[in-house]
């Protein structure tokens, strides 16, 4: 009886208050919302898990690509449109010879103008492949356009590939150097043979033929000298020689077109004797004085100075000409390399003089270098043994 009374009482109370249905409906709505939140929570968890998996996969791919990128034997870098390195791999740093930080200019890493030229062409949309010299190695360069910049790849060549590249370069250079004077000789000779010319024209054409034939003779002689000393077949036969005396003799034998008739040499005080092959030092000084006279200033003396350098004597030849841009300084001792090709050929240079100097000096265990400032002139220096004891001479 008491149980039924409580239910009836509760029912009467609910009808009076009107709350029993509302409470039940509220409980049902709350349960429904709880189910929705639980479902949404599970879906969010699934999305988060999927995103986590994708992120881990992406990170793994990045790590794999980074490992592959860092492990490449080829040097690879991305250069932006302003010429700054954005990123590079360790092999690229090895070719640069230094750590490479993001944001450094490519021109500060490599002085070879052909690398910068290749990047400019690549940034304009061209695909560029070339061979350049970095130190004592020939490197295959590839520059490819990419969005706002270019990819630069540097790959070392094998010894056989380097020899092939040297041969190709040598044949191309010799052919080019001989083609111009030979064409002139043939052209003027045909004109003399086929045309009736007044005596003054005949003499003019004959002078031109002689000048171009002389240029070819100088080129052939320089090639023979360079081939001999590079092959290792030539060995110096040293004796004590007066640097100042050989300088005077070499100056007197320079051709007038070299400018030796418009300037003088000034021999500075200092140590004078070098223990060197007499013919080698004559060619060394003749080539350097010839260059100084051609590119110096009229009526301004060419200075020849000496100073001791341990067991060696350092000889320096200085002109006061226009100077050499810094980007060219590392390459001036290469065969056929010219700072101003047109001017050099016009003045009769073969492009081999400094290469011959470098090899003759090296055969005596010496060193050679160049210093220059635009508008101030150029100094070329070399060292040779001052006594019969030569600790740096290369054997055989």
C-alpha positions as CSV (number, residue, x, y, z in Angstrom):
1,X,0.0,0.0,0.0
2,X,2.8,2.4,0.9
3,X,4.5,1.7,-2.5
4,X,1.5,2.5,-4.6
5,X,0.8,5.6,-2.5
6,X,4.3,6.9,-3.3
7,X,3.9,6.4,-7.0
8,X,0.5,8.1,-7.0
9,X,1.8,10.9,-4.9
10,X,4.7,11.4,-7.3
11,X,2.4,11.3,-10.3
12,X,0.1,13.9,-8.7
13,X,3.2,16.1,-7.9
14,X,4.5,15.8,-11.5
15,X,1.1,16.8,-13.0
16,X,1.0,19.8,-10.7
17,X,4.5,21.0,-11.5
18,X,4.4,19.9,-15.2
19,X,8.1,18.8,-15.0
20,X,8.3,15.0,-15.5
21,X,8.0,15.0,-19.3
22,X,10.5,17.8,-19.6
23,X,13.1,16.0,-17.5
24,X,12.7,12.9,-19.6
25,X,13.1,14.9,-22.8
26,X,16.1,16.7,-21.4
27,X,17.8,13.4,-20.5
28,X,17.2,12.1,-24.0
29,X,18.7,15.3,-25.7
30,X,21.7,15.2,-23.4
31,X,22.3,11.5,-24.3
32,X,22.0,12.3,-27.9
33,X,24.5,15.1,-27.7
34,X,26.9,12.9,-25.8
35,X,26.7,10.4,-28.6
36,X,27.4,13.1,-31.2
37,X,30.3,14.4,-29.3
38,X,31.7,11.0,-28.8
39,X,31.4,10.3,-32.6
40,X,33.0,13.6,-33.5
41,X,35.8,12.9,-31.0
42,X,36.5,9.5,-32.6
43,X,36.5,11.1,-36.1
44,X,38.9,13.8,-35.0
45,X,41.1,11.2,-33.5
46,X,41.1,9.4,-36.8
47,X,41.9,12.5,-38.7
48,X,44.7,13.4,-36.3
49,X,46.1,9.9,-36.6
50,X,46.0,10.1,-40.4
51,X,47.7,13.5,-40.4
52,X,50.3,12.1,-38.0
53,X,51.0,9.2,-40.4
54,X,51.2,11.5,-43.4
55,X,53.5,13.9,-41.6
56,X,55.8,11.0,-40.5
57,X,55.8,9.7,-44.1
58,X,56.6,13.2,-45.4
59,X,59.4,13.6,-42.8
60,X,60.8,10.2,-43.8
61,X,60.7,11.2,-47.5
62,X,62.5,14.5,-46.7
63,X,65.1,12.6,-44.7
64,X,65.6,10.1,-47.5
65,X,65.9,12.9,-50.1
66,X,68.3,14.7,-47.7
67,X,70.4,11.6,-47.3
68,X,70.4,11.1,-51.1
69,X,71.2,14.8,-51.7
70,X,74.0,14.8,-49.2
71,X,75.4,11.5,-50.5
72,X,75.7,12.7,-54.1
73,X,79.2,12.7,-55.5
74,X,78.2,15.6,-57.8
75,X,78.1,19.1,-56.3
76,X,74.5,20.4,-56.4
77,X,73.2,23.8,-55.4
78,X,70.2,26.0,-56.0
79,X,71.0,29.6,-57.0
80,X,68.2,32.2,-56.8
81,X,67.6,34.9,-59.4
82,X,69.9,37.4,-57.6
83,X,72.9,35.0,-57.7
84,X,72.7,33.9,-54.1
85,X,73.1,30.3,-52.9
86,X,69.9,29.0,-51.3
87,X,71.1,25.5,-50.4
88,X,73.8,23.1,-51.5
89,X,75.2,19.7,-50.6
90,X,78.5,18.8,-49.1
91,X,80.0,17.8,-52.5
92,X,79.3,21.4,-53.7
93,X,81.2,22.8,-50.6
94,X,84.1,20.6,-51.5
95,X,84.3,22.1,-55.0
96,X,84.0,25.5,-53.4
97,X,86.8,24.7,-51.0
98,X,84.9,26.1,-48.0
99,X,81.7,25.8,-46.0
100,X,78.9,27.5,-48.0
101,X,76.2,29.3,-46.0
102,X,72.8,30.1,-47.4
103,X,72.7,33.6,-48.8
104,X,76.3,33.8,-50.1
105,X,76.9,35.2,-53.6
106,X,78.1,32.6,-56.1
107,X,80.7,35.0,-57.4
108,X,82.4,34.9,-54.0
109,X,82.8,31.2,-54.2
110,X,84.1,30.8,-57.7
111,X,86.3,33.3,-59.6
112,X,85.7,31.4,-62.9
113,X,83.6,33.7,-65.1
114,X,82.1,30.8,-67.0
115,X,80.2,29.5,-64.0
116,X,78.5,32.9,-63.6
117,X,77.8,33.1,-67.3
118,X,76.3,29.7,-67.3
119,X,73.9,30.6,-64.4
120,X,72.9,33.8,-66.2
121,X,71.9,31.8,-69.3
122,X,70.1,29.2,-67.1
123,X,68.1,31.8,-65.4
124,X,67.1,33.1,-68.8
125,X,65.7,29.6,-69.6
126,X,68.6,27.9,-71.3
127,X,70.1,24.5,-70.4
128,X,73.9,24.9,-70.2
129,X,76.6,22.3,-70.2
130,X,80.3,23.3,-70.1
131,X,83.8,22.3,-68.9
132,X,85.6,24.6,-66.5
133,X,88.8,24.4,-64.6
134,X,88.6,24.5,-60.8
135,X,92.1,24.4,-59.3
136,X,94.0,21.7,-61.2
137,X,90.9,19.7,-62.2
138,X,88.5,20.0,-65.1
139,X,84.9,19.9,-64.0
140,X,81.7,19.2,-66.0
141,X,79.3,22.1,-65.3
142,X,75.5,21.8,-65.8
143,X,73.1,24.7,-65.1
144,X,69.4,24.1,-65.4
145,X,66.6,26.7,-65.1
146,X,64.1,26.2,-62.2
147,X,61.3,28.6,-61.2
148,X,63.0,31.7,-59.7
149,X,66.6,30.6,-60.2
150,X,68.7,27.7,-61.5
151,X,70.2,24.4,-60.3
152,X,74.0,24.2,-60.6
153,X,75.7,20.8,-60.8
154,X,79.5,20.3,-60.7
155,X,80.9,16.9,-61.5
156,X,84.6,15.9,-61.6
157,X,85.9,14.1,-64.7
158,X,87.9,11.0,-64.6
159,X,91.6,11.2,-65.6
160,X,90.7,9.8,-69.1
161,X,87.9,12.3,-69.5
162,X,90.2,15.1,-68.4
163,X,92.8,14.1,-71.0
164,X,90.2,14.0,-73.7
165,X,88.9,17.4,-72.6
166,X,92.4,18.9,-72.6
167,X,93.1,17.4,-76.1
168,X,89.8,18.9,-77.5
169,X,90.5,22.2,-75.9
170,X,94.1,22.3,-77.2
171,X,93.1,21.3,-80.8
172,X,90.3,23.9,-80.8
173,X,92.6,26.7,-79.5
174,X,95.5,25.9,-81.9
175,X,93.1,25.7,-84.9
176,X,91.6,29.0,-83.9
177,X,95.0,30.7,-83.4
178,X,96.3,29.5,-86.8
179,X,93.1,30.1,-88.7
180,X,93.2,33.9,-88.7
181,X,96.8,34.5,-89.8
182,X,96.7,31.7,-92.3
183,X,93.5,33.1,-93.8
184,X,95.3,36.5,-94.1
185,X,98.4,35.0,-95.7
186,X,96.3,33.1,-98.3
187,X,94.1,36.1,-99.0
188,X,96.9,38.5,-99.6
189,X,98.9,35.9,-101.6
190,X,95.9,35.3,-103.9
191,X,95.5,39.1,-104.4
192,X,99.2,39.4,-105.4
193,X,98.9,36.4,-107.8
194,X,95.6,37.3,-109.4
195,X,95.7,41.1,-109.6
196,X,97.9,43.7,-111.1
197,X,98.8,46.0,-108.2
198,X,100.8,49.2,-107.9
199,X,104.2,48.8,-106.2
200,X,103.1,50.4,-102.9
201,X,100.2,47.9,-102.6
202,X,102.5,45.0,-103.4
203,X,104.8,46.1,-100.6
204,X,101.9,46.6,-98.2
205,X,100.5,43.1,-99.0
206,X,103.9,41.5,-98.7
207,X,104.4,43.2,-95.3
208,X,101.1,41.8,-94.1
209,X,102.0,38.3,-95.3
210,X,105.3,38.5,-93.5
211,X,103.7,39.8,-90.3
212,X,101.1,36.9,-90.2
213,X,103.7,34.3,-91.2
214,X,105.9,35.6,-88.3
215,X,102.9,35.3,-85.9
216,X,102.4,31.7,-87.0
217,X,106.1,31.0,-86.5
218,X,106.0,32.4,-83.0
219,X,103.0,30.3,-82.2
220,X,104.6,27.1,-83.4
221,X,107.8,27.9,-81.5
222,X,105.9,28.6,-78.3
223,X,103.9,25.4,-78.8
224,X,107.1,23.4,-79.2
225,X,108.7,25.0,-76.1
226,X,105.5,24.4,-74.0
227,X,105.2,20.8,-75.3
228,X,108.9,20.1,-74.4
229,X,108.7,21.4,-70.9
230,X,105.3,20.0,-70.1
231,X,106.3,16.5,-71.3
232,X,109.0,16.3,-68.7
233,X,111.7,15.6,-71.4
234,X,113.3,18.9,-70.7
235,X,115.6,19.2,-67.7
236,X,117.2,22.5,-66.6
237,X,121.0,22.7,-66.8
238,X,121.4,25.4,-64.1
239,X,124.3,27.8,-63.5
240,X,124.7,31.1,-61.7
241,X,123.2,33.8,-63.9
242,X,122.8,37.6,-63.5
243,X,119.1,38.5,-63.5
244,X,119.8,42.1,-64.4
245,X,122.1,41.3,-67.2
246,X,119.7,38.8,-68.8
247,X,116.9,41.4,-68.3
248,X,118.9,43.9,-70.4
249,X,119.6,41.4,-73.1
250,X,116.0,40.2,-73.3
251,X,114.7,43.8,-73.5
252,X,117.0,44.6,-76.4
253,X,115.7,41.6,-78.4
254,X,112.0,42.5,-78.0
255,X,110.2,43.3,-81.3
256,X,109.3,47.0,-81.8
257,X,105.6,46.2,-81.8
258,X,105.8,45.1,-78.2
259,X,106.4,48.7,-77.2
260,X,110.1,48.3,-76.2
261,X,111.0,51.3,-78.3
262,X,108.5,53.6,-76.5
263,X,109.5,52.7,-72.9
264,X,112.6,51.6,-70.9
265,X,113.2,49.2,-68.1
266,X,114.3,50.3,-64.7
267,X,116.5,47.7,-62.9
268,X,116.1,48.1,-59.1
269,X,118.9,47.3,-56.6
270,X,118.7,43.9,-54.9
271,X,120.2,40.5,-55.1
272,X,121.2,39.6,-58.6
273,X,122.2,36.0,-59.0
274,X,119.9,33.0,-59.7
275,X,121.0,29.4,-60.1
276,X,119.0,28.6,-63.2
277,X,119.2,27.3,-66.8
278,X,120.4,30.3,-68.8
279,X,118.0,29.7,-71.8
280,X,115.0,29.2,-69.4
281,X,115.5,32.5,-67.6
282,X,116.0,34.3,-70.9
283,X,112.6,33.0,-72.1
284,X,111.0,33.7,-68.7
285,X,112.2,37.4,-68.7
286,X,111.6,37.9,-72.4
287,X,107.9,36.7,-72.1
288,X,107.2,38.8,-69.0
289,X,109.0,42.0,-70.4
290,X,107.2,41.5,-73.7
291,X,103.8,41.4,-71.8
292,X,104.7,44.4,-69.7
293,X,105.8,46.5,-72.7
294,X,102.6,45.6,-74.7
295,X,100.2,46.5,-71.9
296,X,102.1,49.2,-70.1
297,X,102.0,52.9,-70.5
298,X,104.2,54.7,-73.1
299,X,107.2,56.5,-71.7
300,X,106.7,54.9,-68.2
301,X,109.5,52.6,-67.2
302,X,109.0,48.8,-66.7
303,X,110.4,48.0,-63.3
304,X,112.4,44.9,-62.6
305,X,113.1,44.3,-58.9
306,X,114.6,41.5,-56.9
307,X,114.6,40.5,-53.2
308,X,115.8,37.4,-51.2
309,X,113.2,34.7,-50.4
310,X,114.9,32.1,-48.3
311,X,117.1,30.0,-50.6
312,X,115.4,31.6,-53.5
313,X,115.5,35.0,-55.3
314,X,112.1,36.6,-56.0
315,X,112.0,38.6,-59.3
316,X,109.2,41.0,-60.0
317,X,108.3,42.8,-63.3
318,X,105.8,45.6,-62.9
319,X,104.1,47.8,-65.5
320,X,101.8,50.8,-65.0
321,X,99.1,49.9,-67.5
322,X,95.4,49.4,-67.2
323,X,95.6,46.4,-64.9
324,X,93.7,43.1,-65.0
325,X,90.2,42.5,-63.5
326,X,90.3,40.3,-60.5
327,X,88.1,37.6,-62.1
328,X,90.9,36.9,-64.6
329,X,93.9,36.7,-62.2
330,X,93.5,32.9,-61.5
331,X,93.5,32.0,-65.2
332,X,96.2,34.2,-66.7
333,X,98.8,31.3,-66.6
334,X,96.5,29.0,-68.6
335,X,97.4,28.1,-72.2
336,X,95.7,30.5,-74.7
337,X,93.9,32.4,-71.9
338,X,93.6,36.1,-72.7
339,X,92.1,38.9,-70.6
340,X,91.4,40.9,-73.8
341,X,91.6,38.4,-76.8
342,X,91.1,41.0,-79.5
343,X,93.8,43.3,-78.2
344,X,96.2,40.5,-77.5
345,X,96.0,39.1,-81.0
346,X,96.2,42.5,-82.5
347,X,99.5,43.1,-80.7
348,X,100.9,39.8,-81.7
349,X,100.6,37.7,-78.6
350,X,100.3,33.9,-78.9
351,X,98.5,33.4,-75.5
352,X,101.2,30.9,-74.4
353,X,103.8,33.2,-72.9
354,X,102.7,33.0,-69.3
355,X,102.0,29.2,-69.5
356,X,105.7,28.8,-70.6
357,X,106.8,31.0,-67.8
358,X,104.9,28.9,-65.2
359,X,106.3,25.6,-66.4
360,X,109.9,26.8,-66.7
361,X,109.7,28.3,-63.1
362,X,108.1,25.0,-61.8
363,X,110.9,23.0,-63.4
364,X,113.4,24.9,-61.1
365,X,111.2,24.3,-58.0
366,X,110.0,27.9,-58.0
367,X,106.7,29.6,-57.8
368,X,104.9,32.2,-59.9
369,X,102.1,34.7,-59.2
370,X,100.4,37.9,-60.4
371,X,99.1,40.9,-58.6
372,X,97.1,43.6,-60.3
373,X,94.9,46.6,-59.7
374,X,92.7,48.3,-62.3
375,X,94.2,51.6,-63.4
376,X,97.4,51.0,-61.5
377,X,99.2,48.3,-63.4
378,X,100.2,44.7,-63.0
379,X,103.1,42.9,-61.2
380,X,104.1,39.4,-62.2
381,X,106.6,37.7,-59.9
382,X,108.5,34.4,-59.8
383,X,111.1,32.7,-57.6
384,X,114.2,30.8,-58.6
385,X,116.9,29.1,-56.6
386,X,119.7,31.5,-55.6
387,X,122.2,28.7,-54.9
388,X,122.9,25.2,-56.1
389,X,120.9,23.8,-53.1
390,X,117.2,23.6,-54.2
391,X,114.9,22.0,-51.6
392,X,111.8,22.4,-53.8
393,X,113.1,21.1,-57.1
394,X,110.9,18.3,-58.5
395,X,112.8,15.1,-59.1
396,X,113.1,13.9,-62.7
